[in-house]
Amino acid sequence: QVQLVECGGALVQSGGSLNLTCATAGFQFSIYYIGWFRQALGKERELVASISPESTNIDLADSVKGRFTISRDDTKNTIYLQMNNLKPEDTAEYYCRVGEHWGLGTLVTVSP
């Protein structure tokens, strides 16, 4: 059974940093693309970043380029989202996804 568990969300001030973690189990982690998505209140869920097997291909939304970094540790079946220079518009629930499986999310709130 596929399991995705996000953590690391918190309330931070504008300009601050957070590192989100998505721990996974139940599938062959190393061969899958994995993505971080976010959904702000009243808005549609959007892709923030994705990472391919062996980290050979990384995509970032334009809104986070230069501020966010996605990485993976295949020895721990875990992906990370390092978020720097956070802005109030980054406030959202953050989810990781593999295939059609989603985690339950972790809340990031950025105060002005």
N, C-alpha and C positions, 0 to 999 in steps of 0.2 A: 504494500500500500504506500503510495506516494505521500510524503509529508514535507511540507515547507513551513518553516517557522521563522518569522522575522522578529528582530528585536533591535533596540538602539534608538528608537524614537524618543523625543523629549521636547520640552519647551526651551528654546534658546533665543538669545537676542540676535537681532540683525547683525550680520558680520561674523557670527559664530560658526562653529563646525560640529558635525556629527558623523559618526561612522555606523551605518546600518549593517546588520548581519542577517543573512538568510541561511539557516542550517537546514539541510535536506536529508532525506532518507527514502529508501524504497525503489530506487531506480539507478541505472548506471550513469551516475553524475557526469563522468568525464566526457561523454559523447554528445551531450545536449547543449544547445543554446539555452541560456537563461537570461531573463530580463527583469529589470526593476521598472515598475509602473507606479503612477501616483494618481490619486483622485482627490481633488479639492471639493469642498462643499458646493453643491450645485453645478458641478462641472463634470464632464466626461472623463473617464479614466484615460490616461495618456502614457505612452512609453517614455521613460526617462533615459534608460540605458540598457544595452544588451551586450552579451559577451559570448563568443563562439567557443567551441571546444579548443583546447590548447591556447586560448586567448589570442588567436590569430586575427580575429575580426572583432572590433569594438565599435559600437555606435552610441552616440550621445545625442540627445535632443539639443537643438540650437540654444534653447533657454538655459542649459546647464553646462555647455561647453566652457572649459577653462575653470570651472568651479567644482564639478563632480568627477569622480573617478570610479569606475567599476573594475573589480578584480575577482578572481576565483582561486580557491585552494582545493585542488582535486584530492589532496590527501585527507582533507577534512570534510569534503562534500559541502562546501560552504562558499557563498558569494558575498561580496562586500560592496557597499556603496559609500565611499568617502565623500562627504559633502562639506565644502568650504565656502566661506563668504556667503552664508545663507541670507536669503532675502524673504520678506514677508510673503511674497508670491510663491515661495516654495512650501508654504504651509499646505499639508495634505496628508492623507493616509497613504503610506508607501507599501507596495506589495511586490513580492517576487513571484515569478511565473516560470514554469517549465511545461511545455506542451499545453495541454488544457487544464493543468493543475495550478491552483493559486494558493498562496498562503492567506492568513487571516489579516495581515497588515500590521503596521506599526505607525503610530501617529507622530508626525513632526509638526511642531508649531513654532513659527518664527515671529517674535514680537518686534515692532518697529524700534 
